[in-house]
Amino acid sequence: MITARCLPLFTLLFATIGFQPALAAGDSDAAGAVPAQVLSEQGLYRVEVRQVPEPLPQGEHFNLGLRVVSMDNPDEPLDASGVSVQAGMRHGREEGFAHGMQSEPVVSVRDGLILVEGLYFHMGGAWTLQVTIDGDDGEDQAWLTLPCCGG
């Protein structure tokens, strides 16, 4: 029986369980589904994945559509001027990449989304996007783990 005294604890527990995969998606090298959203390291920004090819291609260029918002003003998306993206494979490293991608992504804005063009995953496995955001709330980074090619 759940008493009124325990209800806030259960609410917090279920909220944490429900949001944990999206918030922790950048912490793992395990391949799985593309996360719908992740919070930046300091919690200043939320990066939402809005357009992604399914499945992610191997050996072909592709694009992603992102929406980045400040947690202070989540209704107003940021433009691409303060957003940069790097990609690589971490292979268990906590800092940086074990190796990078063989192309350099270009960030622009199209139809209200931040478009990341020119991504190229040359091998299967868990690729990680490091999204650096330099907005009005300061600089922060978000990490998105993307499973390539069923790896």
Phi and psi in degrees as a GROMACS rama.xvg file:
@    title "Ramachandran Plot"
@    xaxis  label "Phi"
@    yaxis  label "Psi"
@TYPE xy
-92.971  122.203  ILE-2
-91.9345  163.22  THR-3
-60.6465  -30.2767  ALA-4
-67.5403  -33.3824  ARG-5
-87.8463  -15.2441  CYS-6
-55.7051  -45.6486  LEU-7
-60.1818  -35.8836  PRO-8
-65.2355  -44.2904  LEU-9
-64.4621  -39.4688  PHE-10
-61.1131  -46.0525  THR-11
-63.1211  -42.5698  LEU-12
-61.4209  -48.1973  LEU-13
-68.1898  -35.0533  PHE-14
-64.3247  -41.0812  ALA-15
-66.2266  -44.0634  THR-16
-63.7821  -42.09  ILE-17
-65.5526  -34.6023  GLY-18
-98.2844  -12.8161  PHE-19
-57.0893  -44.9246  GLN-20
-60.7145  -40.3121  PRO-21
-70.5663  -37.4098  ALA-22
-78.0862  -28.4627  LEU-23
-103.358  8.66397  ALA-24
-59.5143  -31.7563  ALA-25
-81.9948  -2.53345  GLY-26
-88.4645  -9.55089  ASP-27
-120.411  155.187  SER-28
-96.6814  0.934098  ASP-29
-75.1802  134.666  ALA-30
-77.1117  147.663  ALA-31
-171.866  -145.491  GLY-32
-79.7547  152.569  ALA-33
-68.1683  128.15  VAL-34
-67.4978  145.298  PRO-35
-75.0701  -31.0171  ALA-36
-162.594  155.657  GLN-37
-141.088  152.569  VAL-38
-91.3617  149.666  LEU-39
-70.0491  164.274  SER-40
-54.3352  -42.2139  GLU-41
-92.5251  1.17991  GLN-42
76.278  17.0081  GLY-43
-79.9804  -30.3822  LEU-44
-135.076  156.968  TYR-45
-119.543  130.37  ARG-46
-107.052  120.824  VAL-47
-109.93  132.815  GLU-48
-88.1134  116.855  VAL-49
-107.583  -30.189  ARG-50
-137.717  125.747  GLN-51
-152.123  134.871  VAL-52
-70.216  142.171  PRO-53
-125.764  124.098  GLU-54
-74.6206  164.188  PRO-55
-64.6489  134.766  LEU-56
-81.7899  150.287  PRO-57
-108.799  132.992  GLN-58
75.8734  19.038  GLY-59
-138.382  144.402  GLU-60
-71.7893  144.319  HIS-61
-150.111  170.305  PHE-62
-123.573  155.181  ASN-63
-123.672  146.883  LEU-64
-110.095  122.7  GLY-65
-118.937  154.587  LEU-66
-125.201  127.728  ARG-67
-118.82  128.401  VAL-68
-129.455  151.206  VAL-69
-77.7083  139.622  SER-70
-69.4785  -19.2122  MET-71
-76.3872  -23.8867  ASP-72
-144.869  70.2812  ASN-73
-69.3175  -10.1107  PRO-74
-84.9009  -12.0795  ASP-75
-115.083  104.023  GLU-76
-68.7662  149.219  PRO-77
-77.3861  155.938  LEU-78
-90.1915  177.695  ASP-79
-78.6204  -9.74154  ALA-80
-61.9056  -28.1428  SER-81
-106.758  16.3972  GLY-82
-119.973  130.51  VAL-83
-131.648  155.301  SER-84
-134.421  133.866  VAL-85
-124.307  153.718  GLN-86
-136.214  148.23  ALA-87
-174.506  -176.904  GLY-88
-109.166  133.862  MET-89
-92.1501  -31.0826  ARG-90
47.2186  46.2532  HIS-91
87.6527  -5.63216  GLY-92
-70.8931  139.639  ARG-93
-82.5777  -30.3482  GLU-94
-116.445  133.33  GLU-95
65.8015  -161.727  GLY-96
-117.298  146.733  PHE-97
-71.4093  -36.3959  ALA-98
-157.399  154.235  HIS-99
-95.5444  -175.782  GLY-100
-86.2646  156.507  MET-101
-87.8068  11.2627  GLN-102
-139.524  164.191  SER-103
-111.8  115.783  GLU-104
-67.7422  148.065  PRO-105
-112.682  132.544  VAL-106
-106.915  129.872  VAL-107
-146.98  -179.509  SER-108
-117.696  133.524  VAL-109
-147.098  129.475  ARG-110
52.7185  38.0181  ASP-111
80.7052  0.623684  GLY-112
-110.57  151.786  LEU-113
-82.9363  115.505  ILE-114
-96.9856  125.106  LEU-115
-105.447  106.55  VAL-116
-105.674  150.704  GLU-117
86.1848  20.728  GLY-118
-72.059  142.56  LEU-119
-149.493  105.62  TYR-120
-95.0468  108.831  PHE-121
-86.0937  -3.19903  HIS-122
-149.994  155.448  MET-123
-74.7998  155.893  GLY-124
131.005  -170.285  GLY-125
-86.7874  111.584  ALA-126
-97.4073  149.908  TRP-127
-124.681  131.47  THR-128
-97.0332  129.441  LEU-129
-102.11  110.376  GLN-130
-100.723  113.17  VAL-131
-98.403  127.116  THR-132
-119.347  125.357  ILE-133
-122.241  89.5958  ASP-134
-117.134  -168.194  GLY-135
-61.8952  -25.538  ASP-136
-87.8288  -0.794891  ASP-137
114.477  -177.078  GLY-138
-96.2329  140.186  GLU-139
-155.442  167.008  ASP-140
-130.116  145.551  GLN-141
-123.896  148.509  ALA-142
-121.563  124.468  TRP-143
-114.623  123.039  LEU-144
-94.6095  125.312  THR-145
-118.137  124.319  LEU-146
-81.113  122.61  PRO-147
-97.8536  126.605  CYS-148
62.923  32.9383  CYS-149
72.654  16.0506  GLY-150
